[in-house]
Amino acid sequence: MDRQLSLLLAEDDLISRRLIRILIEKLGHKVNVVENGKKAYDAFVEGHYDIVLMDIQMPLMDGLECTRKIREYENRNNQPHVAIIAVTAHAMIGDKEKCLNAGMDDYLTKPIEEKVLLNKINKFRKNRRKDLKIANIEKLNKLLENSSDVQEIVSDFLDYYPQQLHLIKEKANENDYKVLANLVHKLKGSVSNFGAEKVVEILEKFEICAKKKDKTSVEELLSKLEIELENLKIYLLKHIK
């Protein structure tokens, strides 16, 4: 039997709130219900949830702002990514893109149908993140089938990445976000060759925040990037001896 999940529902409309709560409980899951974005953020920080259902238009703090704050909180505290599904009565062109850009993972349109809700829950149950790897040198070993080639590539990377990191810091300090996003994207391409999932995840978020000119998040992610690049360096040196 599938494990019971814990969901957070943020919905300001009383009727919708009750209907969605009943559907979630009918599917066998626990749900905590709040009526605005501020309470949703507070509940997220204080609790532990597998999935968040987030209405878009709510008082005090809307769903998009709340989602951005949740993603910032996850980044700041090195917390795992929790799936956030937008819930809205609108199906306007561009709405889905706005939700995804804010950090949401999927989109539901009211009225919510039980089958659709079940499919979304199962989708994110299956996609729950595994522990991200520092790196996977075996991937490169299998690709090249030559240990000396692998050592050469690792050596080149260990010479290259400190220069790239220096440029990233420099452009972050200068608030040159266009160049910064390009540098981060370039580094992401390099580290992906080593199966460095932790670094890649940070760089993906970093690139998005640079494009948004989000100075606070850029500074936080830069600190995380330095730590994980050092961990990657230690891993690579250990595995090519």
Secondary structure by P-SEA (a helix, b strand, c coil): cccbbbbbbbbccaaaaaaaaaaaaaabbbbbbbccaaaaaaaaaaccccccccccccccccaaaaaaaaaaaaaaacccbbbbbbbccccccaaaaaaaaacccccccccccaaaaaaaaaaaaaacccccccccaaaaaaacccaaaaaaaaaaaaacaaaaaaaaaaaaaacaaaaaaaaaaaaaaaaccccaaaaaaaaaaaaaaaaacaaaaaaaaaaaaaaaaaaaaaaaaaaac
